[in-house]
């Protein structure tokens, strides 16, 4: 079962560049992992949004997603010079879908 | 510019059926609107997730999305017998994307 990982980021104003540098390093690492399928990283149109960044990622399975969070990942996200932000990471399954063509 | 609307839902345990009935009625209404492109509605794998439902919707433009929130929409979301839940609705633009084929 392919799954969707949505990670919502709470990024303080003024730290966007630093945050995106950090996020890019993690993204580069994760997309090389077995089971990674695709991602779309989003920035909110409104600067006052509750979550200003949202990454929506497709993985082959919950197991592949878990396995990707290995020692290399942990080293990236515990580096001492990280920007200050919090995130809400959640694994989802699609339960309903449609498009204008359907 | 096509945009992504992400709506996060905080649905109390035990109200899923009622919530999905409500959500389906709004979804049916919105997907008939000009500018609607596609949606994927997600449920979290873990029952203790901060947001147990997340709808990710593509619209042609912020203007189309705004225009779709008309009187008919407001009537649906202010009906007296609605389930109790809160949501975090946010308009996003995609700033980075990739896939395993790329």
Backbone of each chain as ProteinMPNN parsed JSONL, in Angstrom:
{"seq_chain_A": "XXXXXXXXXXXXXXXXXXXXXXXXXXXXXXXXXXXXXXXXXXXXXXXXXXXXXXXXXXXXXXXXXXXXXXXXXXXXXXXXXXXXXXXXXXXXXXXXXXXXXX", "coords_chain_A": {"N_chain_A": [[0.842, -1.196, 0.0], [0.782, 2.048, -1.04], [1.727, 5.069, 0.605], [1.043, 8.315, 2.102], [3.055, 10.798, 3.323], [2.766, 13.529, 5.334], [4.288, 16.447, 6.258], [4.151, 19.082, 8.403], [5.361, 22.326, 8.858], [6.431, 24.601, 11.289], [7.631, 27.516, 11.0], [9.562, 30.089, 12.18], [9.147, 33.59, 11.443], [11.444, 35.122, 9.231], [13.35, 33.158, 9.264], [13.389, 31.652, 7.028], [15.239, 31.12, 4.924], [17.313, 29.764, 6.143], [15.885, 27.61, 7.175], [15.04, 26.377, 4.757], [17.484, 25.613, 3.705], [18.23, 23.664, 5.538], [16.015, 21.89, 5.233], [16.35, 21.109, 2.525], [18.691, 19.616, 2.654], [17.868, 17.388, 4.118], [15.848, 16.471, 2.425], [17.299, 15.793, 0.097], [18.698, 13.632, 1.106], [16.647, 11.81, 1.87], [15.209, 11.277, -0.487], [16.78, 9.571, -1.864], [16.412, 7.157, -0.771], [15.3, 3.69, -0.567], [12.02, 3.083, -1.693], [11.078, 5.662, -1.585], [8.927, 7.761, -3.418], [7.839, 10.246, -4.481], [7.742, 13.867, -4.033], [6.19, 16.925, -2.944], [6.904, 20.07, -2.051], [5.543, 22.663, -0.142], [4.831, 26.174, 0.198], [3.098, 28.497, 2.22], [0.671, 30.828, 0.96], [-0.156, 32.959, 2.502], [1.535, 34.878, 4.938], [0.889, 34.631, 7.601], [0.01, 32.09, 8.144], [-0.893, 29.108, 9.976], [0.786, 26.854, 9.658], [3.555, 27.332, 7.766], [4.97, 25.955, 5.915], [4.617, 22.936, 4.065], [5.242, 19.627, 3.461], [4.507, 17.146, 1.155], [4.659, 13.838, 0.726], [5.129, 10.89, -1.193], [5.405, 7.5, -0.398], [6.447, 4.085, -0.826], [5.573, 2.291, 1.131], [4.617, 2.048, 4.65], [6.679, 0.749, 5.978], [8.959, 1.185, 4.368], [9.163, 3.943, 4.672], [9.661, 4.122, 7.445], [12.121, 2.731, 7.608], [13.756, 4.473, 6.259], [14.266, 6.44, 8.086], [16.897, 6.492, 9.447], [20.202, 6.113, 10.945], [21.726, 7.989, 9.51], [19.794, 9.869, 8.775], [19.032, 10.731, 11.34], [21.383, 11.947, 12.18], [21.418, 14.166, 10.51], [19.176, 15.629, 11.394], [19.769, 16.279, 13.968], [21.868, 17.931, 14.062], [24.054, 20.417, 15.469], [23.744, 23.073, 14.64], [21.18, 23.684, 13.815], [18.236, 25.341, 12.456], [15.606, 26.897, 14.401], [12.65, 25.287, 14.655], [9.423, 23.725, 14.675], [7.735, 20.647, 13.876], [4.964, 18.852, 12.44], [4.644, 15.685, 11.868], [3.037, 13.259, 9.901], [1.725, 10.087, 8.959], [-0.307, 9.068, 6.294], [-3.119, 7.446, 4.686], [-4.628, 7.437, 1.451], [-8.04, 8.039, 1.209], [-10.045, 8.896, -0.393], [-10.417, 10.164, -3.64], [-10.294, 12.367, -6.48], [-10.764, 13.971, -9.669], [-11.027, 16.709, -12.018], [-11.226, 15.668, -14.512], [-12.277, 13.193, -14.094]], "CA_chain_A": [[0.0, 0.0, 0.0], [1.533, 3.308, -1.049], [1.23, 5.959, 1.656], [1.375, 9.733, 1.991], [3.612, 11.408, 4.524], [2.633, 14.988, 5.306], [5.042, 17.085, 7.333], [3.807, 20.502, 8.517], [6.461, 23.002, 9.538], [6.173, 25.844, 11.987], [8.911, 28.194, 10.76], [9.493, 31.495, 12.611], [9.408, 34.61, 10.421], [12.835, 35.545, 9.128], [14.293, 32.029, 9.259], [13.026, 30.819, 5.873], [16.392, 30.682, 4.142], [18.003, 28.787, 6.973], [15.026, 26.435, 7.194], [15.05, 25.702, 3.461], [18.79, 24.956, 3.567], [18.112, 22.435, 6.334], [15.054, 20.984, 4.604], [16.93, 20.586, 1.291], [19.672, 18.574, 2.963], [17.11, 16.197, 4.496], [15.161, 16.018, 1.217], [18.299, 15.107, -0.746], [19.021, 12.349, 1.743], [15.5, 10.91, 1.907], [14.726, 10.855, -1.806], [17.656, 8.512, -2.379], [16.117, 5.947, -0.005], [14.364, 2.755, -1.207], [10.617, 3.278, -1.34], [10.671, 7.049, -1.865], [8.296, 7.857, -4.739], [7.791, 11.634, -4.966], [7.39, 14.854, -3.003], [5.864, 18.297, -3.309], [7.096, 20.935, -0.897], [4.654, 23.817, -0.304], [4.915, 27.348, 1.082], [1.787, 29.142, 2.296], [0.553, 32.13, 0.316], [-0.285, 33.961, 3.561], [2.644, 34.758, 5.891], [0.395, 34.375, 8.957], [-0.572, 30.743, 8.218], [-0.493, 28.303, 11.142], [1.973, 26.145, 9.174], [3.941, 28.058, 6.552], [5.521, 24.994, 4.954], [4.026, 21.593, 4.152], [5.819, 18.701, 2.493], [3.617, 16.014, 0.914], [5.586, 12.857, 0.142], [4.619, 9.542, -1.43], [6.321, 6.393, -0.137], [5.877, 2.796, -1.229], [4.961, 1.596, 2.271], [5.024, 2.564, 5.957], [7.954, 0.113, 6.33], [10.025, 1.908, 3.659], [9.265, 5.254, 5.318], [10.338, 3.922, 8.736], [13.509, 2.323, 7.391], [14.514, 5.641, 5.789], [14.634, 7.255, 9.247], [18.014, 5.716, 9.982], [21.236, 6.896, 11.639], [22.1, 9.127, 8.671], [18.727, 10.85, 8.945], [19.101, 11.308, 12.698], [22.547, 12.845, 12.231], [21.028, 15.41, 9.843], [18.172, 16.412, 12.134], [20.238, 16.624, 15.314], [23.067, 18.77, 13.932], [23.979, 21.464, 16.49], [23.479, 24.418, 14.101], [19.879, 23.66, 13.149], [17.293, 26.434, 12.738], [14.565, 26.56, 15.381], [11.287, 25.147, 14.146], [8.805, 22.463, 15.06], [7.009, 20.067, 12.756], [3.911, 17.869, 12.732], [4.795, 14.656, 10.848], [1.94, 12.282, 9.967], [1.542, 9.143, 7.852], [-1.704, 8.971, 5.895], [-3.516, 6.717, 3.482], [-5.652, 8.142, 0.688], [-9.32, 7.333, 1.336], [-10.979, 9.417, -1.401], [-9.677, 10.997, -4.596], [-11.05, 12.685, -7.678], [-10.226, 15.074, -10.459], [-12.011, 17.323, -12.89], [-11.368, 14.809, -15.689], [-12.937, 11.918, -13.747]], "C_chain_A": [[0.879, 1.25, 0.0], [0.9, 4.271, -0.052], [1.706, 7.395, 1.417], [1.874, 10.233, 3.331], [3.454, 12.918, 4.382], [3.357, 15.557, 6.517], [4.758, 18.591, 7.305], [4.886, 21.187, 9.336], [6.023, 24.368, 10.062], [7.494, 26.616, 11.961], [8.791, 29.661, 11.175], [9.825, 32.442, 11.459], [10.889, 34.958, 10.417], [13.833, 34.404, 9.08], [14.082, 31.127, 8.039], [14.242, 30.271, 5.135], [17.136, 29.561, 4.866], [17.203, 27.473, 7.018], [15.111, 25.675, 5.883], [16.399, 25.03, 3.192], [18.759, 23.623, 4.312], [17.197, 21.433, 5.631], [15.642, 20.343, 3.345], [17.921, 19.47, 1.573], [18.952, 17.276, 3.35], [16.408, 15.613, 3.268], [16.108, 15.243, 0.291], [18.587, 13.707, -0.211], [17.862, 11.361, 1.584], [15.081, 10.42, 0.52], [15.625, 9.809, -2.456], [17.344, 7.172, -1.718], [15.163, 5.016, -0.771], [12.935, 3.042, -0.752], [10.136, 4.703, -1.481], [10.072, 7.115, -3.259], [8.306, 9.288, -5.283], [7.488, 12.575, -3.812], [6.984, 16.162, -3.678], [5.968, 19.136, -2.039], [6.319, 22.231, -1.152], [5.016, 24.941, 0.663], [3.558, 28.043, 1.062], [1.799, 30.48, 1.57], [0.499, 33.231, 1.372], [0.837, 33.785, 4.585], [2.177, 34.422, 7.308], [-0.209, 32.978, 9.115], [-0.06, 30.002, 9.45], [0.767, 27.496, 10.819], [2.369, 26.767, 7.846], [4.559, 27.15, 5.493], [4.873, 23.634, 5.181], [4.646, 20.731, 3.06], [4.902, 17.484, 2.38], [4.407, 14.987, 0.106], [4.906, 11.512, -0.043], [5.737, 8.533, -1.166], [5.637, 5.082, -0.506], [5.11, 2.111, -0.108], [5.365, 2.273, 3.57], [6.391, 2.001, 6.361], [9.128, 0.843, 5.656], [10.257, 3.269, 4.314], [10.015, 5.128, 6.646], [11.807, 3.609, 8.559], [14.375, 3.508, 6.957], [14.952, 6.532, 6.945], [15.724, 6.553, 10.046], [19.032, 6.643, 10.668], [21.643, 8.138, 10.836], [21.075, 10.244, 8.765], [18.851, 11.536, 10.307], [20.278, 12.267, 12.846], [22.191, 14.203, 11.611], [20.125, 16.27, 10.725], [18.578, 16.703, 13.574], [21.536, 17.425, 15.252], [22.94, 19.962, 14.871], [23.576, 22.846, 15.954], [22.128, 24.513, 13.396], [19.052, 24.906, 13.437], [16.224, 25.945, 13.726], [13.204, 26.477, 14.717], [10.734, 23.842, 14.686], [8.038, 21.936, 13.859], [5.97, 19.071, 13.256], [3.966, 16.829, 11.615], [3.712, 13.586, 10.995], [1.927, 11.387, 8.73], [0.054, 8.976, 7.569], [-1.888, 7.919, 4.803], [-4.591, 7.544, 2.779], [-6.958, 7.361, 0.808], [-10.346, 7.813, 0.325], [-10.184, 10.303, -2.344], [-10.561, 11.256, -5.808], [-10.362, 13.789, -8.43], [-11.276, 15.534, -11.449], [-12.224, 16.478, -14.138], [-12.228, 13.588, -15.389], [-14.456, 12.003, -13.922]], "O_chain_A": [[1.637, 1.477, 0.944], [-0.319, 4.288, 0.115], [2.631, 7.649, 0.646], [1.193, 10.105, 4.349], [3.948, 13.513, 3.425], [3.071, 15.19, 7.656], [5.071, 19.282, 6.335], [5.283, 20.688, 10.389], [5.356, 25.151, 9.386], [8.366, 26.393, 12.8], [8.003, 30.403, 10.588], [10.668, 32.142, 10.614], [11.512, 35.074, 11.473], [15.026, 34.631, 8.881], [14.538, 29.984, 8.018], [14.273, 29.097, 4.765], [17.528, 28.557, 4.27], [17.764, 26.383, 6.914], [15.242, 24.451, 5.889], [16.454, 23.995, 2.529], [19.197, 22.595, 3.797], [17.559, 20.27, 5.454], [15.45, 19.148, 3.122], [17.991, 18.492, 0.828], [19.376, 16.19, 2.955], [16.378, 14.395, 3.092], [15.762, 14.181, -0.227], [18.704, 12.741, -0.965], [18.074, 10.209, 1.207], [14.649, 9.277, 0.369], [15.268, 9.23, -3.482], [17.947, 6.157, -2.066], [14.319, 5.485, -1.534], [12.681, 3.222, 0.439], [8.931, 4.952, -1.496], [10.655, 6.575, -4.199], [8.731, 9.519, -6.415], [7.037, 12.149, -2.749], [7.373, 16.458, -4.808], [5.22, 18.937, -1.081], [6.416, 22.823, -2.227], [5.448, 24.698, 1.79], [2.936, 28.163, 0.006], [2.81, 31.181, 1.562], [1.046, 34.315, 1.167], [1.073, 32.671, 5.054], [2.977, 33.976, 8.131], [-0.872, 32.707, 10.116], [1.058, 30.235, 9.911], [1.705, 27.46, 11.615], [1.591, 26.732, 6.893], [4.662, 27.523, 4.325], [4.615, 23.228, 6.314], [4.58, 21.068, 1.877], [4.559, 16.865, 3.387], [4.776, 15.231, -1.043], [4.191, 11.044, 0.843], [6.86, 8.69, -1.644], [4.41, 4.981, -0.499], [4.116, 1.429, -0.357], [6.357, 3.001, 3.598], [7.176, 2.692, 7.012], [10.156, 1.089, 6.286], [11.398, 3.696, 4.491], [10.9, 5.932, 6.939], [12.652, 4.152, 9.271], [15.571, 3.55, 7.245], [15.905, 7.299, 6.806], [15.502, 6.086, 11.164], [18.743, 7.81, 10.933], [21.876, 9.204, 11.406], [21.431, 11.421, 8.827], [18.784, 12.761, 10.408], [20.185, 13.274, 13.549], [22.601, 15.25, 12.11], [20.288, 17.488, 10.795], [17.811, 17.31, 14.322], [22.224, 17.582, 16.261], [21.837, 20.475, 15.061], [23.12, 23.696, 16.719], [21.952, 25.326, 12.488], [19.142, 25.472, 14.526], [15.979, 24.746, 13.86], [12.667, 27.489, 14.265], [11.487, 22.961, 15.103], [7.727, 22.686, 12.933], [6.088, 18.523, 14.352], [3.409, 17.046, 10.539], [3.496, 13.066, 12.089], [2.095, 11.858, 7.605], [-0.745, 8.77, 8.483], [-0.948, 7.555, 4.097], [-5.362, 8.256, 3.421], [-6.989, 6.16, 0.54], [-11.408, 7.206, 0.19], [-9.365, 11.107, -1.899], [-11.457, 10.473, -6.121], [-9.481, 14.465, -7.899], [-12.273, 14.855, -11.691], [-13.283, 16.553, -14.762], [-12.834, 13.01, -16.291], [-15.162, 11.025, -13.675]]}, "seq_chain_B": "XXXXXXXXXXXXXXXXXXXXXXXXXXXXXXXXXXXXXXXXXXXXXXXXXXXXXXXXXXXXXXXXXXXXXXXXXXXXXXXXXXXXXXXXXXXXXXXXXXXXXX", "coords_chain_B": {"N_chain_B": [[-1.459, 30.703, -11.938], [-1.419, 27.561, -10.62], [-2.669, 26.275, -7.522], [-2.277, 24.817, -4.217], [-4.533, 23.628, -1.917], [-4.573, 22.875, 1.4], [-6.317, 21.187, 3.817], [-6.532, 20.577, 7.155], [-7.912, 18.359, 9.463], [-9.351, 18.17, 12.645], [-10.628, 15.715, 14.191], [-12.795, 14.444, 16.528], [-12.436, 11.321, 18.282], [-14.528, 8.63, 17.357], [-16.351, 10.057, 15.886], [-16.069, 9.767, 13.223], [-17.631, 8.728, 11.08], [-19.774, 10.452, 10.888], [-18.385, 12.812, 10.432], [-17.221, 12.23, 7.905], [-19.483, 12.029, 6.329], [-20.365, 14.655, 6.365], [-18.056, 15.895, 5.241], [-18.044, 14.733, 2.679], [-20.321, 15.844, 1.513], [-19.58, 18.509, 1.269], [-17.349, 18.206, -0.36], [-18.494, 17.144, -2.734], [-19.902, 19.379, -3.524], [-17.88, 21.342, -3.896], [-16.168, 20.295, -5.856], [-17.505, 20.633, -8.173], [-17.153, 23.184, -8.876], [-15.938, 25.995, -10.85], [-12.527, 25.865, -11.722], [-11.715, 24.011, -9.854], [-9.452, 21.332, -9.631], [-8.353, 18.786, -8.69], [-8.467, 16.346, -5.988], [-7.171, 14.781, -3.011], [-8.115, 12.948, -0.379], [-7.089, 12.263, 2.885], [-6.577, 9.851, 5.509], [-5.188, 9.463, 8.741], [-2.737, 6.979, 9.567], [-2.182, 6.38, 12.201], [-4.213, 6.443, 15.099], [-3.86, 8.388, 17.009], [-2.932, 10.691, 15.873], [-2.125, 14.192, 15.413], [-3.652, 15.627, 13.532], [-6.209, 13.923, 12.097], [-7.353, 13.709, 9.641], [-6.66, 14.83, 6.337], [-7.073, 16.917, 3.666], [-5.977, 17.342, 0.409], [-5.939, 19.576, -2.086], [-6.069, 20.556, -5.482], [-6.294, 23.627, -7.119], [-7.128, 25.899, -9.771], [-6.423, 28.576, -9.372], [-5.859, 31.07, -6.775], [-7.995, 32.831, -6.854], [-10.107, 31.356, -8.029], [-10.463, 29.445, -6.044], [-11.265, 31.096, -3.904], [-13.651, 32.153, -4.962], [-15.203, 29.894, -5.019], [-15.993, 29.56, -2.437], [-18.761, 30.289, -1.677], [-22.197, 31.426, -1.163], [-23.628, 28.998, -1.198], [-21.715, 27.175, -0.318], [-21.269, 28.215, 2.266], [-23.748, 27.738, 3.412], [-23.698, 24.97, 3.598], [-21.626, 24.53, 5.465], [-22.519, 25.676, 7.751], [-24.693, 24.388, 8.655], [-27.116, 23.322, 11.067], [-26.836, 20.768, 12.206], [-24.219, 19.888, 12.278], [-21.22, 17.859, 12.658], [-18.893, 18.054, 15.424], [-15.925, 19.568, 14.905], [-12.663, 20.897, 14.281], [-10.776, 22.79, 11.886], [-7.783, 23.346, 9.962], [-7.26, 25.384, 7.511], [-5.341, 26.029, 4.638], [-3.815, 27.875, 2.018], [-1.461, 27.014, -0.419], [1.591, 27.318, -2.363], [3.463, 25.297, -4.632], [6.853, 24.816, -4.043], [8.987, 23.209, -4.451], [9.673, 20.165, -6.044], [9.768, 16.645, -6.765], [10.53, 13.37, -8.071], [10.961, 9.784, -8.037], [11.484, 8.966, -10.565], [12.573, 11.163, -11.747]], "CA_chain_B": [[-0.675, 29.824, -11.071], [-2.214, 26.556, -9.896], [-2.314, 26.302, -6.103], [-2.654, 23.647, -3.422], [-5.244, 23.922, -0.686], [-4.499, 21.755, 2.343], [-7.211, 21.362, 4.957], [-6.263, 19.595, 8.207], [-9.114, 18.242, 10.292], [-9.226, 17.682, 14.002], [-11.895, 14.995, 14.308], [-12.827, 13.663, 17.769], [-12.628, 9.872, 18.146], [-15.919, 8.18, 17.387], [-17.232, 10.879, 15.041], [-15.536, 9.655, 11.858], [-18.675, 8.51, 10.074], [-20.511, 11.713, 10.798], [-17.484, 13.761, 9.783], [-17.052, 11.901, 6.489], [-20.741, 12.389, 5.66], [-20.275, 16.106, 6.186], [-16.989, 16.218, 4.293], [-18.458, 14.302, 1.336], [-21.287, 16.804, 0.964], [-18.815, 19.696, 0.864], [-16.513, 17.797, -1.494], [-19.362, 17.072, -3.919], [-20.243, 20.755, -3.91], [-16.711, 22.105, -4.323], [-15.523, 19.779, -7.063], [-18.272, 21.069, -9.347], [-16.894, 24.616, -9.056], [-14.901, 26.329, -11.833], [-11.182, 26.002, -11.165], [-11.335, 22.798, -9.111], [-8.68, 20.424, -10.488], [-8.309, 17.421, -8.15], [-8.276, 16.269, -4.534], [-6.862, 13.515, -2.356], [-8.475, 13.023, 1.036], [-6.244, 11.318, 3.618], [-6.808, 9.533, 6.93], [-3.912, 9.077, 9.357], [-2.602, 5.569, 9.941], [-2.212, 6.31, 13.662], [-5.41, 7.109, 15.617], [-3.506, 9.482, 17.925], [-2.308, 11.786, 15.112], [-2.611, 15.545, 15.724], [-4.749, 15.806, 12.572], [-6.485, 12.575, 11.611], [-7.753, 13.797, 8.235], [-6.03, 15.931, 5.6], [-7.489, 16.972, 2.269], [-5.016, 18.087, -0.413], [-6.758, 19.895, -3.256], [-5.483, 21.447, -6.481], [-7.19, 24.598, -7.747], [-6.467, 26.634, -10.856], [-5.912, 29.86, -8.896], [-6.441, 31.512, -5.505], [-9.277, 33.49, -7.143], [-11.108, 30.302, -8.215], [-10.682, 28.869, -4.72], [-12.066, 32.053, -3.135], [-14.992, 32.263, -5.547], [-15.95, 28.667, -4.71], [-16.523, 29.683, -1.07], [-19.9, 31.173, -1.905], [-23.325, 31.224, -0.252], [-23.955, 27.566, -1.134], [-20.715, 26.583, 0.563], [-21.517, 28.656, 3.651], [-24.942, 27.042, 3.905], [-23.29, 23.602, 3.947], [-20.746, 24.455, 6.632], [-23.155, 26.256, 8.934], [-25.906, 23.616, 8.959], [-27.215, 23.185, 12.531], [-26.568, 19.409, 12.705], [-22.852, 19.525, 11.904], [-20.354, 17.254, 13.675], [-17.958, 18.994, 16.055], [-14.512, 19.404, 14.589], [-12.034, 22.134, 13.826], [-9.899, 22.53, 10.748], [-6.734, 24.32, 9.656], [-7.245, 25.497, 6.053], [-4.226, 26.858, 4.172], [-3.471, 27.895, 0.593], [-0.022, 26.886, -0.63], [2.15, 27.108, -3.694], [4.538, 24.304, -4.639], [8.14, 25.49, -4.249], [9.996, 22.204, -4.781], [9.019, 18.88, -6.308], [10.642, 15.656, -7.366], [10.034, 11.998, -8.007], [12.006, 8.788, -8.182], [11.781, 8.862, -12.001], [13.224, 12.39, -12.244]], "C_chain_B": [[-1.593, 28.832, -10.366], [-1.732, 26.501, -8.445], [-2.832, 25.041, -5.401], [-3.319, 24.122, -2.141], [-5.126, 22.688, 0.208], [-5.379, 22.078, 3.542], [-6.986, 20.216, 5.939], [-7.448, 19.55, 9.141], [-8.794, 17.575, 11.62], [-10.575, 17.032, 14.326], [-11.89, 14.154, 15.578], [-13.067, 12.18, 17.484], [-14.116, 9.545, 18.205], [-16.853, 8.983, 16.502], [-16.845, 10.787, 13.564], [-16.639, 9.545, 10.802], [-19.439, 9.803, 9.807], [-19.664, 12.762, 10.08], [-17.388, 13.483, 8.288], [-18.338, 12.185, 5.702], [-20.739, 13.887, 5.362], [-19.25, 16.459, 5.114], [-17.403, 15.87, 2.857], [-19.424, 15.295, 0.707], [-20.571, 18.07, 0.5], [-17.958, 19.373, -0.36], [-17.317, 17.733, -2.798], [-19.652, 18.475, -4.453], [-19.035, 21.45, -4.537], [-16.129, 21.602, -5.633], [-16.296, 20.106, -8.333], [-17.985, 22.529, -9.693], [-15.83, 24.86, -10.131], [-13.544, 26.469, -11.145], [-10.75, 24.844, -10.293], [-10.577, 21.866, -10.058], [-8.69, 18.984, -9.968], [-8.179, 17.472, -6.637], [-7.844, 14.857, -4.146], [-7.15, 13.706, -0.875], [-7.742, 11.899, 1.769], [-6.755, 11.085, 5.036], [-5.487, 9.042, 7.509], [-3.899, 7.584, 9.678], [-2.712, 5.423, 11.456], [-3.434, 7.068, 14.191], [-5.099, 8.303, 16.504], [-2.87, 10.665, 17.201], [-2.92, 13.134, 15.506], [-3.797, 15.9, 14.822], [-5.01, 14.447, 11.931], [-6.939, 12.556, 10.151], [-7.066, 15.003, 7.593], [-6.478, 15.854, 4.15], [-6.515, 17.862, 1.507], [-5.671, 18.302, -1.776], [-6.006, 20.827, -4.198], [-6.579, 22.336, -7.067], [-6.413, 25.38, -8.802], [-5.806, 27.918, -10.372], [-6.497, 30.165, -7.524], [-7.815, 32.142, -5.719], [-10.397, 32.449, -7.316], [-11.472, 29.68, -6.865], [-11.574, 29.794, -3.884], [-13.496, 32.12, -3.633], [-15.853, 31.047, -5.2], [-16.553, 28.717, -3.307], [-17.663, 30.695, -1.058], [-21.034, 30.88, -0.907], [-23.696, 29.746, -0.092], [-22.987, 26.825, -0.225], [-21.007, 26.936, 2.019], [-22.745, 27.972, 4.25], [-24.575, 25.624, 4.36], [-22.519, 23.562, 5.257], [-21.324, 25.154, 7.868], [-24.475, 25.558, 9.252], [-25.94, 23.314, 10.458], [-26.808, 21.8, 13.058], [-25.149, 18.941, 12.381], [-22.123, 18.797, 13.029], [-19.382, 18.298, 14.223], [-16.527, 18.677, 15.66], [-13.971, 20.769, 14.223], [-11.112, 21.791, 12.666], [-8.886, 23.657, 10.604], [-6.613, 24.383, 8.135], [-6.155, 26.452, 5.592], [-4.038, 26.736, 2.665], [-1.954, 27.905, 0.445], [0.33, 26.984, -2.111], [3.26, 26.076, -3.571], [5.854, 25.028, -4.904], [9.259, 24.514, -4.588], [9.284, 20.888, -5.005], [10.007, 17.928, -6.946], [10.004, 14.291, -7.303], [11.167, 11.054, -8.338], [12.395, 8.619, -9.65], [12.65, 10.022, -12.472], [14.741, 12.289, -12.154]], "O_chain_B": [[-2.459, 29.238, -9.59], [-0.542, 26.66, -8.17], [-3.687, 24.317, -5.911], [-2.753, 24.909, -1.382], [-5.529, 21.591, -0.179], [-5.21, 23.107, 4.196], [-7.211, 19.049, 5.618], [-7.941, 20.594, 9.569], [-8.08, 16.576, 11.698], [-11.535, 17.713, 14.686], [-11.072, 13.243, 15.706], [-13.806, 11.826, 16.566], [-14.861, 10.113, 19.004], [-18.027, 8.636, 16.371], [-17.244, 11.625, 12.757], [-16.578, 10.196, 9.759], [-19.703, 10.18, 8.665], [-20.16, 13.502, 9.232], [-17.468, 14.412, 7.484], [-18.273, 12.545, 4.526], [-21.068, 14.32, 4.257], [-19.538, 17.225, 4.194], [-17.137, 16.635, 1.931], [-19.355, 15.558, -0.493], [-20.913, 18.637, -0.537], [-17.859, 20.179, -1.285], [-16.866, 18.214, -3.837], [-19.648, 18.718, -5.66], [-19.155, 22.075, -5.591], [-15.646, 22.396, -6.439], [-15.804, 19.883, -9.44], [-18.504, 23.053, -10.678], [-14.927, 24.043, -10.309], [-13.433, 27.118, -10.105], [-9.562, 24.691, -10.01], [-11.027, 21.638, -11.181], [-9.0, 18.06, -10.719], [-7.826, 18.505, -6.068], [-8.114, 13.883, -4.85], [-6.515, 14.52, -0.204], [-7.764, 10.743, 1.345], [-7.29, 11.988, 5.677], [-4.753, 8.299, 6.857], [-4.929, 7.004, 10.019], [-3.277, 4.443, 11.942], [-3.675, 8.206, 13.786], [-5.967, 9.144, 16.735], [-2.321, 11.556, 17.85], [-4.089, 13.205, 15.886], [-4.815, 16.409, 15.291], [-4.122, 13.884, 11.291], [-6.913, 11.51, 9.503], [-6.91, 16.053, 8.218], [-6.28, 14.836, 3.487], [-6.258, 18.997, 1.907], [-5.925, 17.354, -2.52], [-5.375, 21.785, -3.751], [-7.645, 21.86, -7.458], [-5.19, 25.501, -8.725], [-4.76, 28.313, -10.886], [-7.516, 29.589, -7.144], [-8.699, 32.008, -4.873], [-11.503, 32.638, -6.81], [-12.642, 29.423, -6.584], [-12.517, 29.339, -3.237], [-14.44, 32.142, -2.844], [-17.075, 31.151, -5.098], [-17.512, 28.002, -3.017], [-17.548, 31.792, -0.512], [-20.833, 30.165, 0.075], [-24.033, 29.297, 1.004], [-23.389, 25.953, 0.545], [-20.994, 26.069, 2.894], [-22.778, 27.666, 5.442], [-25.075, 25.139, 5.375], [-22.729, 22.665, 6.074], [-20.674, 25.209, 8.912], [-25.283, 26.072, 10.026], [-24.892, 23.074, 11.058], [-26.47, 21.669, 14.234], [-24.903, 17.744, 12.228], [-22.361, 19.067, 14.206], [-19.089, 19.297, 13.565], [-15.985, 17.639, 16.037], [-14.727, 21.684, 13.894], [-10.718, 20.637, 12.491], [-9.108, 24.775, 11.067], [-5.947, 23.543, 7.53], [-6.055, 27.569, 6.101], [-4.095, 25.641, 2.106], [-1.255, 28.689, 1.087], [-0.507, 26.765, -2.987], [3.921, 25.985, -2.536], [5.966, 25.771, -5.879], [10.354, 24.93, -4.968], [8.388, 20.528, -4.242], [10.968, 18.351, -7.59], [9.043, 14.079, -6.562], [12.206, 11.466, -8.855], [13.505, 8.182, -9.952], [13.374, 9.902, -13.461], [15.445, 13.226, -12.527]]}, "name": "protein", "num_of_chains": 2, "seq": "XXXXXXXXXXXXXXXXXXXXXXXXXXXXXXXXXXXXXXXXXXXXXXXXXXXXXXXXXXXXXXXXXXXXXXXXXXXXXXXXXXXXXXXXXXXXXXXXXXXXXXXXXXXXXXXXXXXXXXXXXXXXXXXXXXXXXXXXXXXXXXXXXXXXXXXXXXXXXXXXXXXXXXXXXXXXXXXXXXXXXXXXXXXXXXXXXXXXXXXXXXXX"}
